[in-house]
Amino acid sequence: MTAKDLHYYEPKNGHGLKHDPFNAIIAPRPIGWISSRDAKGHVNLAPYSFFNGFCYVPPIIGFSSTSWKDSVANIQETKEFVWNLATMDLAKQMNATAAHVARDVSEFTVAGLTAAPSKIVNVPRVAESPVSFECKLTQIVQLQNAGGDKVPAWVTFGEVVAVHIDKAMIKDGVYQTAAARPIVRAGRRGDYFEIRPENMFEMVRPD
């Protein structure tokens, strides 16, 4: 095996590149498009690129906020939120909801999206999104470094208590992941990928 010419760095000393490669290497990442509501009824909708699923039974999802943002504050107050699938058709609207606006301004309005009522939680979902998860808060965890010091990042976990799926995404009883053309986050400040059916392949696990 030919030895690789490696770029080596220790994060505490800087990466030495034009852009931090960390979030470009851990890519693509699903987008946590999170709708929430504060105790006064103000609705928020914002995308988070540190997002994923963490448990099957019960189904638990989580997203990380690298500062104490409205979404986390709202969820701490009301103990509920909704995750909405971001797709290629909704890419521009999703990006618009990343804008910094006053807490009493709804990003649904800013992005021209429809706030549809949920069934169980008192938080609206994005009606235009083909999939939404209604969630109840399970934990908000502040992260810490290897030395045990708290860092300004909070992971919010929620149990999925209700699921909405556009039936057009289901074929022969199987949800078709690529049918909605979901978009996923890459690196830098604005790199994304689109998941398409022709780019999917299957590998059956050896067990």
Secondary structure, 3 states (H helix, E strand, C coil): CCCCCCCCCCHHHCCCCCCCCHHHHCCCECCEEEEEECCCCCEEEEEECCEEEEECCCCEEEEEECCCCHHHHHHHHHCEEEEECCEHHHHHHHHHCCCCCCCCCCHHHHHCCCEECCCCCCCCEECCCCEEEEEEEEEEEEEECCCCCEEEEEEEEEEEEEEEECHHHEECCEECHHHHCEEEECCCCCCEEECCHHHCCCCCCCC
